């Protein structure tokens, strides 16, 4: 087990190093191309600070545009292989299908700059298409990079436009590589890594299918406790070295949480948090939040809560401050740990404001109930 833990740490370190190298190379290549093509002709005026400011604006604009291209690639190849549209997110803005209409909401997931969720086609003989869906974003980045490079050849003498085209070409290659090369990170794994994992295991593919179906039902407003019971169970321990199967175990924990089976949640959370697995950082931190909540409403062993409420968790909760389960956990902490009713009331108001723009009404209903349970425990 220790060897596996060290291997996971090593894999994450390598992933971060490769990521840094890719973006360092991006800076060098972009700078070289700009100098080679005479940067002074690419921007109006002769002020070097204007050139630098323009370049920074162009870089951020190009990254933003390529995030859109990347997620559009997932959507396009998903549609071509039988998937159906659920949602399309860029940064904190998400377009979600609700009763046949596309609505704009707000949703943030730490470690990601975008996401395209789609409902999967039916499984056939334990298989479904996934390679093009997962790698579609990188394919779109690479293909667009070629187009922008071709356009640059014809527009190299046009100020601003030539710089924009150089950056669009190079950033397309950079984003394509950083998503296609299998890499592990602290909070999430990239598309290339996920594709490799799915290619190695049919059980992982089946777990992915269930997770996408859960996302589909959630988008339709169905509570997780009301979804098919056969979707939710604890996988075998030997499968926990697969990130998709661990995610299935986390879905089972969420199912128990929505059914208010808090003792089972505590036992399952302790098991998952203490075992060596391929659980991604986002799931681990959300699981810890649920564990803290369950401890608070069951009497609140302060030693357990203090051991879970780490500096890393606090940082994560700040990054995800408008996520319903994070707000609910902060509410329970204010009420049942700090005994601060004024702070709790402010957090409740934050929840009301966030609920207006949050895309999944079923999550809001579930978290409202959990906040009410925390209130009842204060009265008791």
N, C-alpha and C positions, 0 to 999 in steps of 0.2 A: 504493500500500500504506500509506503514512504517513497519507493521508487516511482510509482505512478504520480504521486503528488509533485515530486521534483521534476518529473517529465512535463507535467502540466505547466509548472512555473517556467521551465525552460522554454516551452513552446510559446508562452505569452511574451516572454522577453525577446525571443527571436522575432515574433510578429511585430513588436513595437520597433525593434531595430530596423527590420526590412521597411516598415512604414516610413520611418525617418529618412532612411537612405533614398527611398523613392522620391520623397518631397524635396530632399536636398538636391537630388539630381535634377528635379524640376526647376529649382531656382537657378542652377548653373546653366542648364540648356536654354531656359528662357532668356537669361541675361546674355548668353553668347549670341543667340539669334538676334536680339535687339541691337547689340553692338555691331554685329556683322552687317546688319541691314541699315546701319546708321540711325541710331535712336533719335538724333536731332531732327530727322525728317518726319518722324512719326507723331510728333506733338507740336501744336502751334506755339509760337513764341520761342524765346531762348533761355528761359529760367529753368535751371536744373530742378528746383523744388516743384515747379509745375509738372515737370516730366515725372518725378517720383510719385507725386500725388495722383497723377493720371494713371500711372502704372498700377498703383495699389487699388484704385477704383476698378480698373479693368480686370485685375486678378480676381477680386471678390465677385465682380459681375460674372466672370467666366465660370468660377466655381459654382455659383448659384445656378447659372444656365445649365451646367453639366449635371448638376443634381437632378434638375427637371428631366434632362435627356436620359439620365440613368434610370430613373423611376418609370419614365415613359417606355423605355426598353423592356423593363420587367412586364409592364402592362401589355405591350404589343405582342411579345412572345408568349405571354400567358394566354391572351385571347386566341392566338394562332394554334395553341395546343389544348384548347378545350376549357380553359379557366374562365370564370365570370367575375366581372368587376365588383369589388366591395368598397375599397377606399384608396385614395391617392394622397399622400402626405408629403409636403415640402416644408422643412423646418418645423414650425409650430402650427402650420395651417393644414387642415385635412379636409378633403372633399370626400364625402361619404354618401353612399346610396341609401336613402331612407324612404321606404314606401314608393319606390319607383322614381323618386326625385333626388337630384344631387344637391346636397347642402354643404355649406362651408362652416366648419367648426374649428376648435383649437385643441391640439393634442401634442404633448411632448414626451418623447422617450429618450432618456439619456443614452449617449453612445451612438445615436443615429441622427442623420441629417434629413432623411426621407424614408418613405416606405410605401410600397404598393401591395396591398393585401387583396387576394383574389380567392374566390370560392373554387375548390378543386373539382376536376372531373371525377366520375366514378372510378373506383379501383377495379381493375380487371386482372384476375389471377395474381393478386398481390402487388400489382404494378400500376403506376400512373406516370405521365410525363412530368419531369421536374427540371431537367438539365437546362433547357432553353429558358424556362421561367426564372431560374436562379441566376443564370449567366447572361440573361437578356440585357441587363443594365450595362454590364461591361462591354458587350457586343455593340450596343448603341453608342457608348463612349468612344470605342475604337473607330467605328464606322464614321461617326461625325468628325473625329479628329482628322481622318483622311480627307474629308470634304473641305474642312476649314484650311488644311494645308494647301489644297489645290486652289482655293479661292485666294489665299495669300499671294500665290505666284502672280495672279492677275491684278492684285490690289496693293502691291508692295509700296507703291509711291503715294498712296493716299494716307495722310496723317490720321492718327487714332485708329482708323479702320484696319490698317496693316498690323498695328500692335494688338488689337483685339483678336484678329485672326490667328496670329502667332500663339497668343495665350490660349485661345480656344482649342487649338490643335494640340499643344503640349499638355494642357490640363486634361484633355480628353484621354490621352494616353496614360497620364498619371493616375487618374481616377479609375480608369479601366484596369490597370495593373494592380492597384491597391485593393480592388475588389475581386479580381480574378485569381490572383496568387493566393493560395490557401493560407490565411493568417488567423491567429487567435488573439483576442484582445480581452481586457478586463471585464467589460460589460456585455459585449456581444461578439460573435464570430462573424467573419465576412462571408460573402456569397460563395467564394471559391472553396473555403473550408467546409461550409454547409453542404455544398454539392458533393464533395469527396465523402463526407460522412453518410449522405443518403445513398451514394453509389455502393457503399460497402454493406449496407444493412436494409433488408426488406422490413424489419421491425421498425427501424427508424422512419422509413417511408410511410408505414401505416400510422405511426405516431404523428407525423407531419399532417397526414390527411385528416386525422381527428382534430388537430389543433386548428387547421384551416376551417373545418366545419364548425368548430366552436366559435371562431371569429365571425363566420357567416351568421350563425344564430344570434350572437351578441349584437351584430349590426342590425338584425331584425327586431331587437328589443327583447329577446328571450333571456330570462335569468339563467345562469349556469346550473342552478339547482333543478331547473325544469327541463334540462336537456336530457337526451337518452342516457339512462344509467350505465349502459354497457360501454360508454365512452370513458368512464372514470374508474380507474383501479390503479393499485400500486404495482408497477412493473417489478420484475425480479431484480435482485441486487446485482447480478452479473451483467445486466444491461445498462447499469448506471454510468458506464464509461462512454455513453453515447448522449450527446447534448440534446437530441430530439426526444429521446426516451426519458431523460431526466425532466425535460419540459412537460412531458405527459404526466409525470408524478406531481409536478407543481400544479398542473391543471386539476388533478385529483384533490390536492390540498385546497384549491380555490372552491371546488365543488363542496367539500365538507364545510368550508367557511360559510358559504352561502346557505347551507342547510343548518347552520348554527350548531354543529357538532364540535364544540370547542375543545373538548377533551381529546377527541381523535385528532384534531388539528395540532394540538400541542405535541402529542406523541409522534405524529407524522413529521412535523417540522423539526423536532429534535433529531429524528432519525436521518432526515435528508441533510440537515445542516452539519451533522457530525460524521457522516460517511464521506468517503472520497468519491467524487463524481465529477462529471463534466458539466455541472450546472453553471450557466452563465451568470455574470455578476448582477444583472438586472433582476433575474429571478431570485437569486440568493438574498438580495437586500429586501425585496418585497416580501419574501418568506419570513425574514427576520421581523419585519414590521407586523405581520400577522401574529407571529409568536409573542411579541411584546404585548400586542392588544389582548390576546387570549390570557396572558399572565395577569394583566391589569384587571380584567373583569372577573378573574377567579380568585382574587385575594391579593395579588400583587406581591410576590416575593422580590423584594428590592434588589437582592443580590443577583438573581437571574436577570432582572431587567437591566441592571447596571452593566452586567457582562455582555449583554446584547447591544446596548445602546452606545456603540463605539463612535469614535471620531469619524471613521470612514462611513458609517451609517448616517451620521448627522449630515455629512457632506452630501451624500446621495439624496437624502430627504430634502435638502435645500435645492438641489438640482431638479428634483421632481415635485416641487412644493405644491403644484396645482393638481397633482394626480389624486383622485378620490381616496384611495386607500391610504395614501400618505397623510392627507388632511385628517382622515378618520383616526389614524394612529396618533397624530399630534393632538387631536381633540381628547382622546382617551388619556394621553400622558398629562395634559393640562388639568383634566378633571380628577383623575384617579391616582396620579403620582405627585404632581405639584400642588394639587388642591387649589387651583387658581381658576375660579369661575369667570373672572373678567377675561383672562386669556382664552378660556374655552369659548366664550361668547364671540370673541373676535375671530377665532378659528371657524366657528359655525357660520359666521357671516362670509368668510372666505369660501367656505364650501358652497354656499348659496350662489355666490358670484361665479364660481368655477362651473357649477352645474349648468348655467345658462349657455355655455359655449362647449361643454364636453360632449363628444359625439355619441356616447353609448349610454342611453337612458337606463338600461338594466343595471349597469354598474352603479349609477347614482342611487337607484332604488335600494340596492343591496347595502351600500355604504350608509345610507340614511338610517336603515334599520340597525346597523351595527353601532352607529352613534347614539341612537335611542337606548340601546342595551347598556352602553357606557353610562348614560344618564341615570338609568334605573339602578345601576350598581352604586352610584354615588348616593342616591336616596337611601338604599338599603344599608 
